[in-house]
Amino acid sequence: MKEFGTAKGLEPDPMLHSEGSFRMQMGNLCISIRPDIRTSGCIVVSVGMSTAGYRCIAYFDRDTLEPNFGLLSKYKREERREDLEQWVYSSGPESCHKLIDKIWGE
């Protein structure tokens, strides 16, 4: 309510069967508010169009509702590392090394 100015339309999220998970839909805009499942203790707010695949995600301190930008950066670094590991695993280290040398050698 503090973030959106209203609690009208805010209801428990039927897709997530966890305590503290809520959902609000305003036209084509979907808003999800839930605890962070990665045990950071933060609240995750995600907003997106129901017809689009991309969502905007923000993490907020549970007590102060201040944005936690450090946590978002940490999660993005972890995701990039996982993507890199998957790339090396699927292509092989030698092939990846050759491609990196080619790109950096130019």
PDB file as gemmi writes it, atoms N, CA and C in Angstrom:
CRYST1    1.000    1.000    1.000  90.00  90.00  90.00 P 1                      
ATOM      1  N   MET A   1       0.824  -1.179   0.000  1.00  0.00           N  
ATOM      2  CA  MET A   1       0.000   0.000   0.000  1.00  0.00           C  
ATOM      3  C   MET A   1       0.870   1.245   0.000  1.00  0.00           C  
ATOM      4  N   LYS A   2       1.974   1.219   0.726  1.00  0.00           N  
ATOM      5  CA  LYS A   2       2.859   2.372   0.788  1.00  0.00           C  
ATOM      6  C   LYS A   2       3.468   2.659  -0.583  1.00  0.00           C  
ATOM      7  N   GLU A   3       3.802   1.638  -1.342  1.00  0.00           N  
ATOM      8  CA  GLU A   3       4.425   1.817  -2.649  1.00  0.00           C  
ATOM      9  C   GLU A   3       3.423   2.242  -3.716  1.00  0.00           C  
ATOM     10  N   PHE A   4       2.224   1.681  -3.731  1.00  0.00           N  
ATOM     11  CA  PHE A   4       1.277   1.905  -4.817  1.00  0.00           C  
ATOM     12  C   PHE A   4       0.172   2.894  -4.463  1.00  0.00           C  
ATOM     13  N   GLY A   5       0.080   3.317  -3.202  1.00  0.00           N  
ATOM     14  CA  GLY A   5      -0.919   4.290  -2.808  1.00  0.00           C  
ATOM     15  C   GLY A   5      -2.294   3.710  -2.554  1.00  0.00           C  
ATOM     16  N   THR A   6      -2.469   2.454  -2.806  1.00  0.00           N  
ATOM     17  CA  THR A   6      -3.760   1.812  -2.595  1.00  0.00           C  
ATOM     18  C   THR A   6      -3.558   0.316  -2.385  1.00  0.00           C  
ATOM     19  N   ALA A   7      -4.493  -0.278  -1.704  1.00  0.00           N  
ATOM     20  CA  ALA A   7      -4.476  -1.738  -1.558  1.00  0.00           C  
ATOM     21  C   ALA A   7      -5.625  -2.337  -2.356  1.00  0.00           C  
ATOM     22  N   LYS A   8      -6.356  -1.483  -3.091  1.00  0.00           N  
ATOM     23  CA  LYS A   8      -7.485  -1.950  -3.893  1.00  0.00           C  
ATOM     24  C   LYS A   8      -6.988  -2.922  -4.967  1.00  0.00           C  
ATOM     25  N   GLY A   9      -7.555  -4.092  -4.985  1.00  0.00           N  
ATOM     26  CA  GLY A   9      -7.149  -5.095  -5.964  1.00  0.00           C  
ATOM     27  C   GLY A   9      -6.012  -5.980  -5.498  1.00  0.00           C  
ATOM     28  N   LEU A  10      -5.410  -5.675  -4.367  1.00  0.00           N  
ATOM     29  CA  LEU A  10      -4.319  -6.500  -3.840  1.00  0.00           C  
ATOM     30  C   LEU A  10      -4.919  -7.740  -3.194  1.00  0.00           C  
ATOM     31  N   GLU A  11      -4.491  -8.899  -3.652  1.00  0.00           N  
ATOM     32  CA  GLU A  11      -5.028 -10.161  -3.134  1.00  0.00           C  
ATOM     33  C   GLU A  11      -3.919 -11.193  -3.048  1.00  0.00           C  
ATOM     34  N   PRO A  12      -4.097 -12.220  -2.229  1.00  0.00           N  
ATOM     35  CA  PRO A  12      -3.080 -13.285  -2.168  1.00  0.00           C  
ATOM     36  C   PRO A  12      -2.848 -13.864  -3.561  1.00  0.00           C  
ATOM     37  N   ASP A  13      -1.595 -14.143  -3.875  1.00  0.00           N  
ATOM     38  CA  ASP A  13      -1.230 -14.664  -5.196  1.00  0.00           C  
ATOM     39  C   ASP A  13      -1.593 -16.142  -5.283  1.00  0.00           C  
ATOM     40  N   PRO A  14      -2.539 -16.515  -6.158  1.00  0.00           N  
ATOM     41  CA  PRO A  14      -2.928 -17.918  -6.265  1.00  0.00           C  
ATOM     42  C   PRO A  14      -1.857 -18.788  -6.916  1.00  0.00           C  
ATOM     43  N   MET A  15      -0.928 -18.178  -7.653  1.00  0.00           N  
ATOM     44  CA  MET A  15       0.136 -18.937  -8.322  1.00  0.00           C  
ATOM     45  C   MET A  15       1.230 -19.366  -7.337  1.00  0.00           C  
ATOM     46  N   LEU A  16       1.450 -18.554  -6.318  1.00  0.00           N  
ATOM     47  CA  LEU A  16       2.469 -18.859  -5.314  1.00  0.00           C  
ATOM     48  C   LEU A  16       1.760 -19.237  -4.025  1.00  0.00           C  
ATOM     49  N   HIS A  17       2.054 -20.387  -3.540  1.00  0.00           N  
ATOM     50  CA  HIS A  17       1.400 -20.863  -2.327  1.00  0.00           C  
ATOM     51  C   HIS A  17       2.280 -20.607  -1.118  1.00  0.00           C  
ATOM     52  N   SER A  18       2.747 -19.353  -1.001  1.00  0.00           N  
ATOM     53  CA  SER A  18       3.574 -19.025   0.158  1.00  0.00           C  
ATOM     54  C   SER A  18       2.981 -17.818   0.874  1.00  0.00           C  
ATOM     55  N   GLU A  19       3.191 -17.776   2.159  1.00  0.00           N  
ATOM     56  CA  GLU A  19       2.667 -16.691   2.974  1.00  0.00           C  
ATOM     57  C   GLU A  19       3.344 -15.376   2.583  1.00  0.00           C  
ATOM     58  N   GLY A  20       2.584 -14.324   2.489  1.00  0.00           N  
ATOM     59  CA  GLY A  20       3.143 -13.009   2.173  1.00  0.00           C  
ATOM     60  C   GLY A  20       3.282 -12.736   0.692  1.00  0.00           C  
ATOM     61  N   SER A  21       2.715 -13.567  -0.169  1.00  0.00           N  
ATOM     62  CA  SER A  21       2.768 -13.353  -1.611  1.00  0.00           C  
ATOM     63  C   SER A  21       1.446 -12.757  -2.084  1.00  0.00           C  
ATOM     64  N   PHE A  22       1.542 -11.602  -2.741  1.00  0.00           N  
ATOM     65  CA  PHE A  22       0.349 -10.899  -3.188  1.00  0.00           C  
ATOM     66  C   PHE A  22       0.463 -10.525  -4.654  1.00  0.00           C  
ATOM     67  N   ARG A  23      -0.691 -10.268  -5.244  1.00  0.00           N  
ATOM     68  CA  ARG A  23      -0.756  -9.924  -6.658  1.00  0.00           C  
ATOM     69  C   ARG A  23      -1.822  -8.848  -6.854  1.00  0.00           C  
ATOM     70  N   MET A  24      -1.553  -7.961  -7.799  1.00  0.00           N  
ATOM     71  CA  MET A  24      -2.508  -6.925  -8.149  1.00  0.00           C  
ATOM     72  C   MET A  24      -2.470  -6.782  -9.663  1.00  0.00           C  
ATOM     73  N   GLN A  25      -3.624  -6.666 -10.283  1.00  0.00           N  
ATOM     74  CA  GLN A  25      -3.665  -6.463 -11.723  1.00  0.00           C  
ATOM     75  C   GLN A  25      -4.476  -5.209 -12.004  1.00  0.00           C  
ATOM     76  N   MET A  26      -3.871  -4.305 -12.776  1.00  0.00           N  
ATOM     77  CA  MET A  26      -4.533  -3.073 -13.191  1.00  0.00           C  
ATOM     78  C   MET A  26      -4.513  -3.059 -14.712  1.00  0.00           C  
ATOM     79  N   GLY A  27      -5.607  -3.485 -15.309  1.00  0.00           N  
ATOM     80  CA  GLY A  27      -5.653  -3.601 -16.766  1.00  0.00           C  
ATOM     81  C   GLY A  27      -4.705  -4.701 -17.215  1.00  0.00           C  
ATOM     82  N   ASN A  28      -3.749  -4.351 -18.056  1.00  0.00           N  
ATOM     83  CA  ASN A  28      -2.762  -5.303 -18.569  1.00  0.00           C  
ATOM     84  C   ASN A  28      -1.503  -5.367 -17.708  1.00  0.00           C  
ATOM     85  N   LEU A  29      -1.441  -4.537 -16.671  1.00  0.00           N  
ATOM     86  CA  LEU A  29      -0.268  -4.434 -15.808  1.00  0.00           C  
ATOM     87  C   LEU A  29      -0.420  -5.367 -14.613  1.00  0.00           C  
ATOM     88  N   CYS A  30       0.547  -6.248 -14.418  1.00  0.00           N  
ATOM     89  CA  CYS A  30       0.542  -7.192 -13.299  1.00  0.00           C  
ATOM     90  C   CYS A  30       1.628  -6.814 -12.304  1.00  0.00           C  
ATOM     91  N   ILE A  31       1.282  -6.772 -11.038  1.00  0.00           N  
ATOM     92  CA  ILE A  31       2.213  -6.430  -9.968  1.00  0.00           C  
ATOM     93  C   ILE A  31       2.232  -7.578  -8.976  1.00  0.00           C  
ATOM     94  N   SER A  32       3.429  -8.052  -8.651  1.00  0.00           N  
ATOM     95  CA  SER A  32       3.586  -9.147  -7.701  1.00  0.00           C  
ATOM     96  C   SER A  32       4.452  -8.664  -6.546  1.00  0.00           C  
ATOM     97  N   ILE A  33       4.013  -8.929  -5.330  1.00  0.00           N  
ATOM     98  CA  ILE A  33       4.757  -8.571  -4.118  1.00  0.00           C  
ATOM     99  C   ILE A  33       4.908  -9.841  -3.308  1.00  0.00           C  
ATOM    100  N   ARG A  34       6.159 -10.219  -3.015  1.00  0.00           N  
ATOM    101  CA  ARG A  34       6.387 -11.479  -2.299  1.00  0.00           C  
ATOM    102  C   ARG A  34       7.726 -11.440  -1.570  1.00  0.00           C  
ATOM    103  N   PRO A  35       7.918 -12.340  -0.622  1.00  0.00           N  
ATOM    104  CA  PRO A  35       9.226 -12.448   0.030  1.00  0.00           C  
ATOM    105  C   PRO A  35      10.251 -13.011  -0.962  1.00  0.00           C  
ATOM    106  N   ASP A  36      11.494 -12.627  -0.811  1.00  0.00           N  
ATOM    107  CA  ASP A  36      12.571 -13.145  -1.657  1.00  0.00           C  
ATOM    108  C   ASP A  36      12.823 -14.603  -1.304  1.00  0.00           C  
ATOM    109  N   ILE A  37      12.710 -15.482  -2.280  1.00  0.00           N  
ATOM    110  CA  ILE A  37      12.899 -16.911  -2.019  1.00  0.00           C  
ATOM    111  C   ILE A  37      14.363 -17.274  -1.833  1.00  0.00           C  
ATOM    112  N   ARG A  38      15.259 -16.354  -2.107  1.00  0.00           N  
ATOM    113  CA  ARG A  38      16.694 -16.615  -1.937  1.00  0.00           C  
ATOM    114  C   ARG A  38      17.161 -16.286  -0.516  1.00  0.00           C  
ATOM    115  N   THR A  39      16.257 -16.121   0.380  1.00  0.00           N  
ATOM    116  CA  THR A  39      16.502 -15.913   1.812  1.00  0.00           C  
ATOM    117  C   THR A  39      17.308 -14.661   2.135  1.00  0.00           C  
ATOM    118  N   SER A  40      17.153 -13.594   1.364  1.00  0.00           N  
ATOM    119  CA  SER A  40      17.832 -12.337   1.674  1.00  0.00           C  
ATOM    120  C   SER A  40      17.080 -11.569   2.748  1.00  0.00           C  
ATOM    121  N   GLY A  41      15.809 -11.923   2.966  1.00  0.00           N  
ATOM    122  CA  GLY A  41      14.996 -11.194   3.921  1.00  0.00           C  
ATOM    123  C   GLY A  41      14.331  -9.978   3.301  1.00  0.00           C  
ATOM    124  N   CYS A  42      14.489  -9.768   2.018  1.00  0.00           N  
ATOM    125  CA  CYS A  42      13.898  -8.620   1.333  1.00  0.00           C  
ATOM    126  C   CYS A  42      12.527  -8.958   0.767  1.00  0.00           C  
ATOM    127  N   ILE A  43      11.852  -7.917   0.344  1.00  0.00           N  
ATOM    128  CA  ILE A  43      10.583  -8.045  -0.358  1.00  0.00           C  
ATOM    129  C   ILE A  43      10.866  -7.813  -1.839  1.00  0.00           C  
ATOM    130  N   VAL A  44      10.319  -8.669  -2.706  1.00  0.00           N  
ATOM    131  CA  VAL A  44      10.505  -8.548  -4.143  1.00  0.00           C  
ATOM    132  C   VAL A  44       9.222  -7.978  -4.746  1.00  0.00           C  
ATOM    133  N   VAL A  45       9.366  -6.904  -5.491  1.00  0.00           N  
ATOM    134  CA  VAL A  45       8.247  -6.336  -6.223  1.00  0.00           C  
ATOM    135  C   VAL A  45       8.569  -6.470  -7.699  1.00  0.00           C  
ATOM    136  N   SER A  46       7.713  -7.154  -8.444  1.00  0.00           N  
ATOM    137  CA  SER A  46       7.921  -7.287  -9.881  1.00  0.00           C  
ATOM    138  C   SER A  46       6.693  -6.747 -10.602  1.00  0.00           C  
ATOM    139  N   VAL A  47       6.963  -6.034 -11.691  1.00  0.00           N  
ATOM    140  CA  VAL A  47       5.912  -5.385 -12.462  1.00  0.00           C  
ATOM    141  C   VAL A  47       6.127  -5.706 -13.923  1.00  0.00           C  
ATOM    142  N   GLY A  48       5.061  -6.045 -14.612  1.00  0.00           N  
ATOM    143  CA  GLY A  48       5.170  -6.325 -16.034  1.00  0.00           C  
ATOM    144  C   GLY A  48       3.813  -6.379 -16.691  1.00  0.00           C  
ATOM    145  N   MET A  49       3.835  -6.329 -18.001  1.00  0.00           N  
ATOM    146  CA  MET A  49       2.600  -6.452 -18.769  1.00  0.00           C  
ATOM    147  C   MET A  49       2.252  -7.938 -18.858  1.00  0.00           C  
ATOM    148  N   SER A  50       0.973  -8.251 -18.792  1.00  0.00           N  
ATOM    149  CA  SER A  50       0.562  -9.653 -18.847  1.00  0.00           C  
ATOM    150  C   SER A  50       0.846 -10.275 -20.210  1.00  0.00           C  
ATOM    151  N   THR A  51       1.042  -9.454 -21.233  1.00  0.00           N  
ATOM    152  CA  THR A  51       1.301  -9.958 -22.586  1.00  0.00           C  
ATOM    153  C   THR A  51       2.780  -9.968 -22.933  1.00  0.00           C  
ATOM    154  N   ALA A  52       3.641  -9.511 -22.031  1.00  0.00           N  
ATOM    155  CA  ALA A  52       5.078  -9.431 -22.316  1.00  0.00           C  
ATOM    156  C   ALA A  52       5.839 -10.413 -21.444  1.00  0.00           C  
ATOM    157  N   GLY A  53       7.009 -10.815 -21.910  1.00  0.00           N  
ATOM    158  CA  GLY A  53       7.821 -11.768 -21.162  1.00  0.00           C  
ATOM    159  C   GLY A  53       8.775 -11.127 -20.179  1.00  0.00           C  
ATOM    160  N   TYR A  54       9.028  -9.831 -20.291  1.00  0.00           N  
ATOM    161  CA  TYR A  54       9.993  -9.169 -19.426  1.00  0.00           C  
ATOM    162  C   TYR A  54       9.281  -8.495 -18.259  1.00  0.00           C  
ATOM    163  N   ARG A  55       9.913  -8.550 -17.087  1.00  0.00           N  
ATOM    164  CA  ARG A  55       9.362  -7.920 -15.890  1.00  0.00           C  
ATOM    165  C   ARG A  55      10.428  -7.049 -15.248  1.00  0.00           C  
ATOM    166  N   CYS A  56      10.017  -5.940 -14.669  1.00  0.00           N  
ATOM    167  CA  CYS A  56      10.903  -5.091 -13.876  1.00  0.00           C  
ATOM    168  C   CYS A  56      10.858  -5.619 -12.449  1.00  0.00           C  
ATOM    169  N   ILE A  57      12.040  -5.809 -11.861  1.00  0.00           N  
ATOM    170  CA  ILE A  57      12.114  -6.389 -10.525  1.00  0.00           C  
ATOM    171  C   ILE A  57      12.904  -5.454  -9.615  1.00  0.00           C  
ATOM    172  N   ALA A  58      12.413  -5.273  -8.395  1.00  0.00           N  
ATOM    173  CA  ALA A  58      13.107  -4.472  -7.395  1.00  0.00           C  
ATOM    174  C   ALA A  58      13.051  -5.194  -6.055  1.00  0.00           C  
ATOM    175  N   TYR A  59      14.085  -4.998  -5.263  1.00  0.00           N  
ATOM    176  CA  TYR A  59      14.171  -5.596  -3.930  1.00  0.00           C  
ATOM    177  C   TYR A  59      14.124  -4.477  -2.901  1.00  0.00           C  
ATOM    178  N   PHE A  60      13.330  -4.683  -1.847  1.00  0.00           N  
ATOM    179  CA  PHE A  60      13.161  -3.676  -0.819  1.00  0.00           C  
ATOM    180  C   PHE A  60      13.425  -4.287   0.554  1.00  0.00           C  
ATOM    181  N   ASP A  61      14.052  -3.496   1.425  1.00  0.00           N  
ATOM    182  CA  ASP A  61      14.284  -3.906   2.800  1.00  0.00           C  
ATOM    183  C   ASP A  61      12.932  -4.116   3.478  1.00  0.00           C  
ATOM    184  N   ARG A  62      12.796  -5.213   4.161  1.00  0.00           N  
ATOM    185  CA  ARG A  62      11.519  -5.586   4.779  1.00  0.00           C  
ATOM    186  C   ARG A  62      11.068  -4.574   5.839  1.00  0.00           C  
ATOM    187  N   ASP A  63      11.984  -3.985   6.573  1.00  0.00           N  
ATOM    188  CA  ASP A  63      11.614  -3.092   7.674  1.00  0.00           C  
ATOM    189  C   ASP A  63      11.413  -1.647   7.233  1.00  0.00           C  
ATOM    190  N   THR A  64      12.286  -1.149   6.353  1.00  0.00           N  
ATOM    191  CA  THR A  64      12.239   0.268   5.974  1.00  0.00           C  
ATOM    192  C   THR A  64      11.593   0.528   4.615  1.00  0.00           C  
ATOM    193  N   LEU A  65      11.428  -0.513   3.805  1.00  0.00           N  
ATOM    194  CA  LEU A  65      10.940  -0.418   2.430  1.00  0.00           C  
ATOM    195  C   LEU A  65      11.859   0.410   1.527  1.00  0.00           C  
ATOM    196  N   GLU A  66      13.120   0.573   1.956  1.00  0.00           N  
ATOM    197  CA  GLU A  66      14.113   1.245   1.120  1.00  0.00           C  
ATOM    198  C   GLU A  66      14.604   0.267   0.062  1.00  0.00           C  
ATOM    199  N   PRO A  67      14.858   0.739  -1.162  1.00  0.00           N  
ATOM    200  CA  PRO A  67      15.370  -0.153  -2.214  1.00  0.00           C  
ATOM    201  C   PRO A  67      16.734  -0.736  -1.832  1.00  0.00           C  
ATOM    202  N   ASN A  68      16.951  -1.988  -2.171  1.00  0.00           N  
ATOM    203  CA  ASN A  68      18.226  -2.655  -1.916  1.00  0.00           C  
ATOM    204  C   ASN A  68      18.900  -2.905  -3.265  1.00  0.00           C  
ATOM    205  N   PHE A  69      19.633  -1.899  -3.754  1.00  0.00           N  
ATOM    206  CA  PHE A  69      20.276  -1.993  -5.062  1.00  0.00           C  
ATOM    207  C   PHE A  69      21.449  -2.966  -5.053  1.00  0.00           C  
ATOM    208  N   GLY A  70      22.111  -3.122  -3.927  1.00  0.00           N  
ATOM    209  CA  GLY A  70      23.239  -4.049  -3.819  1.00  0.00           C  
ATOM    210  C   GLY A  70      22.817  -5.488  -4.052  1.00  0.00           C  
ATOM    211  N   LEU A  71      21.658  -5.848  -3.554  1.00  0.00           N  
ATOM    212  CA  LEU A  71      21.166  -7.211  -3.723  1.00  0.00           C  
ATOM    213  C   LEU A  71      20.847  -7.486  -5.193  1.00  0.00           C  
ATOM    214  N   LEU A  72      20.256  -6.518  -5.870  1.00  0.00           N  
ATOM    215  CA  LEU A  72      19.950  -6.673  -7.289  1.00  0.00           C  
ATOM    216  C   LEU A  72      21.241  -6.876  -8.087  1.00  0.00           C  
ATOM    217  N   SER A  73      22.265  -6.099  -7.793  1.00  0.00           N  
ATOM    218  CA  SER A  73      23.561  -6.248  -8.470  1.00  0.00           C  
ATOM    219  C   SER A  73      24.164  -7.621  -8.199  1.00  0.00           C  
ATOM    220  N   LYS A  74      24.065  -8.075  -6.967  1.00  0.00           N  
ATOM    221  CA  LYS A  74      24.609  -9.386  -6.605  1.00  0.00           C  
ATOM    222  C   LYS A  74      23.914 -10.492  -7.390  1.00  0.00           C  
ATOM    223  N   TYR A  75      22.593 -10.451  -7.461  1.00  0.00           N  
ATOM    224  CA  TYR A  75      21.843 -11.476  -8.196  1.00  0.00           C  
ATOM    225  C   TYR A  75      22.169 -11.441  -9.688  1.00  0.00           C  
ATOM    226  N   LYS A  76      22.346 -10.240 -10.253  1.00  0.00           N  
ATOM    227  CA  LYS A  76      22.690 -10.139 -11.676  1.00  0.00           C  
ATOM    228  C   LYS A  76      24.066 -10.738 -11.948  1.00  0.00           C  
ATOM    229  N   ARG A  77      25.037 -10.489 -11.054  1.00  0.00           N  
ATOM    230  CA  ARG A  77      26.378 -11.083 -11.204  1.00  0.00           C  
ATOM    231  C   ARG A  77      26.297 -12.606 -11.149  1.00  0.00           C  
ATOM    232  N   GLU A  78      25.510 -13.134 -10.207  1.00  0.00           N  
ATOM    233  CA  GLU A  78      25.347 -14.588 -10.095  1.00  0.00           C  
ATOM    234  C   GLU A  78      24.740 -15.171 -11.374  1.00  0.00           C  
ATOM    235  N   GLU A  79      23.742 -14.491 -11.928  1.00  0.00           N  
ATOM    236  CA  GLU A  79      23.107 -14.974 -13.156  1.00  0.00           C  
ATOM    237  C   GLU A  79      24.079 -14.952 -14.331  1.00  0.00           C  
ATOM    238  N   ARG A  80      24.889 -13.889 -14.438  1.00  0.00           N  
ATOM    239  CA  ARG A  80      25.876 -13.811 -15.530  1.00  0.00           C  
ATOM    240  C   ARG A  80      26.915 -14.918 -15.386  1.00  0.00           C  
ATOM    241  N   ARG A  81      27.328 -15.197 -14.159  1.00  0.00           N  
ATOM    242  CA  ARG A  81      28.301 -16.267 -13.939  1.00  0.00           C  
ATOM    243  C   ARG A  81      27.714 -17.628 -14.316  1.00  0.00           C  
ATOM    244  N   GLU A  82      26.457 -17.863 -13.936  1.00  0.00           N  
ATOM    245  CA  GLU A  82      25.796 -19.120 -14.294  1.00  0.00           C  
ATOM    246  C   GLU A  82      25.679 -19.255 -15.812  1.00  0.00           C  
ATOM    247  N   ASP A  83      25.367 -18.155 -16.504  1.00  0.00           N  
ATOM    248  CA  ASP A  83      25.290 -18.175 -17.973  1.00  0.00           C  
ATOM    249  C   ASP A  83      26.654 -18.502 -18.579  1.00  0.00           C  
ATOM    250  N   LEU A  84      27.711 -17.901 -18.039  1.00  0.00           N  
ATOM    251  CA  LEU A  84      29.061 -18.157 -18.533  1.00  0.00           C  
ATOM    252  C   LEU A  84      29.458 -19.615 -18.298  1.00  0.00           C  
ATOM    253  N   GLU A  85      29.159 -20.125 -17.121  1.00  0.00           N  
ATOM    254  CA  GLU A  85      29.464 -21.528 -16.829  1.00  0.00           C  
ATOM    255  C   GLU A  85      28.718 -22.465 -17.774  1.00  0.00           C  
ATOM    256  N   GLN A  86      27.469 -22.162 -18.053  1.00  0.00           N  
ATOM    257  CA  GLN A  86      26.685 -22.986 -18.973  1.00  0.00           C  
ATOM    258  C   GLN A  86      27.263 -22.930 -20.385  1.00  0.00           C  
ATOM    259  N   TRP A  87      27.706 -21.747 -20.816  1.00  0.00           N  
ATOM    260  CA  TRP A  87      28.310 -21.588 -22.137  1.00  0.00           C  
ATOM    261  C   TRP A  87      29.582 -22.432 -22.254  1.00  0.00           C  
ATOM    262  N   VAL A  88      30.441 -22.357 -21.244  1.00  0.00           N  
ATOM    263  CA  VAL A  88      31.684 -23.128 -21.260  1.00  0.00           C  
ATOM    264  C   VAL A  88      31.379 -24.622 -21.207  1.00  0.00           C  
ATOM    265  N   TYR A  89      30.413 -25.011 -20.390  1.00  0.00           N  
ATOM    266  CA  TYR A  89      30.049 -26.417 -20.271  1.00  0.00           C  
ATOM    267  C   TYR A  89      29.507 -26.967 -21.593  1.00  0.00           C  
ATOM    268  N   SER A  90      28.670 -26.187 -22.276  1.00  0.00           N  
ATOM    269  CA  SER A  90      28.044 -26.678 -23.507  1.00  0.00           C  
ATOM    270  C   SER A  90      28.982 -26.620 -24.708  1.00  0.00           C  
ATOM    271  N   SER A  91      29.896 -25.640 -24.747  1.00  0.00           N  
ATOM    272  CA  SER A  91      30.779 -25.474 -25.911  1.00  0.00           C  
ATOM    273  C   SER A  91      32.150 -26.112 -25.718  1.00  0.00           C  
ATOM    274  N   GLY A  92      32.543 -26.308 -24.491  1.00  0.00           N  
ATOM    275  CA  GLY A  92      33.862 -26.851 -24.200  1.00  0.00           C  
ATOM    276  C   GLY A  92      34.859 -25.736 -23.944  1.00  0.00           C  
ATOM    277  N   PRO A  93      35.765 -25.928 -22.993  1.00  0.00           N  
ATOM    278  CA  PRO A  93      36.704 -24.865 -22.627  1.00  0.00           C  
ATOM    279  C   PRO A  93      37.638 -24.455 -23.766  1.00  0.00           C  
ATOM    280  N   GLU A  94      38.090 -25.411 -24.579  1.00  0.00           N  
ATOM    281  CA  GLU A  94      39.025 -25.077 -25.656  1.00  0.00           C  
ATOM    282  C   GLU A  94      38.347 -24.177 -26.694  1.00  0.00           C  
ATOM    283  N   SER A  95      37.139 -24.526 -27.082  1.00  0.00           N  
ATOM    284  CA  SER A  95      36.399 -23.741 -28.061  1.00  0.00           C  
ATOM    285  C   SER A  95      36.119 -22.336 -27.532  1.00  0.00           C  
ATOM    286  N   CYS A  96      35.728 -22.235 -26.292  1.00  0.00           N  
ATOM    287  CA  CYS A  96      35.448 -20.930 -25.687  1.00  0.00           C  
ATOM    288  C   CYS A  96      36.717 -20.095 -25.599  1.00  0.00           C  
ATOM    289  N   HIS A  97      37.826 -20.738 -25.226  1.00  0.00           N  
ATOM    290  CA  HIS A  97      39.103 -20.036 -25.105  1.00  0.00           C  
ATOM    291  C   HIS A  97      39.536 -19.485 -26.456  1.00  0.00           C  
ATOM    292  N   LYS A  98      39.382 -20.267 -27.514  1.00  0.00           N  
ATOM    293  CA  LYS A  98      39.733 -19.801 -28.866  1.00  0.00           C  
ATOM    294  C   LYS A  98      38.893 -18.597 -29.276  1.00  0.00           C  
ATOM    295  N   LEU A  99      37.595 -18.648 -28.980  1.00  0.00           N  
ATOM    296  CA  LEU A  99      36.718 -17.543 -29.334  1.00  0.00           C  
ATOM    297  C   LEU A  99      37.090 -16.289 -28.554  1.00  0.00           C  
ATOM    298  N   ILE A 100      37.391 -16.433 -27.280  1.00  0.00           N  
ATOM    299  CA  ILE A 100      37.796 -15.285 -26.457  1.00  0.00           C  
ATOM    300  C   ILE A 100      39.104 -14.707 -26.987  1.00  0.00           C  
ATOM    301  N   ASP A 101      40.081 -15.576 -27.308  1.00  0.00           N  
ATOM    302  CA  ASP A 101      41.348 -15.081 -27.844  1.00  0.00           C  
ATOM    303  C   ASP A 101      41.126 -14.342 -29.163  1.00  0.00           C  
ATOM    304  N   LYS A 102      40.237 -14.849 -29.995  1.00  0.00           N  
ATOM    305  CA  LYS A 102      39.938 -14.207 -31.289  1.00  0.00           C  
ATOM    306  C   LYS A 102      39.338 -12.816 -31.075  1.00  0.00           C  
ATOM    307  N   ILE A 103      38.376 -12.725 -30.147  1.00  0.00           N  
ATOM    308  CA  ILE A 103      37.720 -11.439 -29.886  1.00  0.00           C  
ATOM    309  C   ILE A 103      38.693 -10.431 -29.269  1.00  0.00           C  
ATOM    310  N   TRP A 104      39.482 -10.858 -28.290  1.00  0.00           N  
ATOM    311  CA  TRP A 104      40.391  -9.934 -27.612  1.00  0.00           C  
ATOM    312  C   TRP A 104      41.642  -9.655 -28.427  1.00  0.00           C  
ATOM    313  N   GLY A 105      41.935 -10.537 -29.382  1.00  0.00           N  
ATOM    314  CA  GLY A 105      43.130 -10.338 -30.208  1.00  0.00           C  
ATOM    315  C   GLY A 105      42.919  -9.336 -31.323  1.00  0.00           C  
ATOM    316  N   GLU A 106      41.653  -9.030 -31.626  1.00  0.00           N  
ATOM    317  CA  GLU A 106      41.364  -8.107 -32.728  1.00  0.00           C  
ATOM    318  C   GLU A 106      41.572  -6.678 -32.329  1.00  0.00           C  
TER     319      GLU A 106                                                      
END                                                                             
